[in-house]
């Protein structure tokens, strides 16, 4: 049979950082920039279609 390594409660488990949690502190900068780029793209499409 296999012999698994025992888990000791005193040791911290290595956990990968979540991608979403790493982006959350940048939201106050990212959202206005992405919104501005989206508005420029939509305005350029509206001008092109007119």
N, C-alpha and C positions, 0 to 999 in steps of 0.2 A: 504494500500500500504506500501511498505518498506520505511524506512527512512534512506537513506545512509548517512554516515558521510561526511560532506563537506571537500573538499580538500583545505587547505590553502596554497597559493603559498609561504609563508615565511618559511614553514617547509620543511626540507630535507626529501626526500623519502628514506626509507631503501631499499638498493639494495644488493642482494646477490653477493659476489665476484665470478667472472667467473673463472672456473677451468683453462682454457687456459691462461688467463692473470696472474694467480698466478704462472704458470710454466715458463713463458717467461723469467724472470730474471735469471733462472737457466740454460738456454739453453747452454751458453758457457761451462758449466761443464757436462751437461747431454749428449750432442751430441758426444763428443769425447769418453766418457765412453761407451756409447751404441755402437758406431762404433767399438771400440776395442773389446768388447765382441762379436759382430757379426762377426768380422774378425777371432777371435779365433775359434768360432763355425764352420765357413765355412772352415777354415784350417783343423780343426780336422775331419770334414766330408770328405774333399778331401784326407787326409792321410788314413782314414779308407777305402775309396773306392779304393785306389790305390793298 
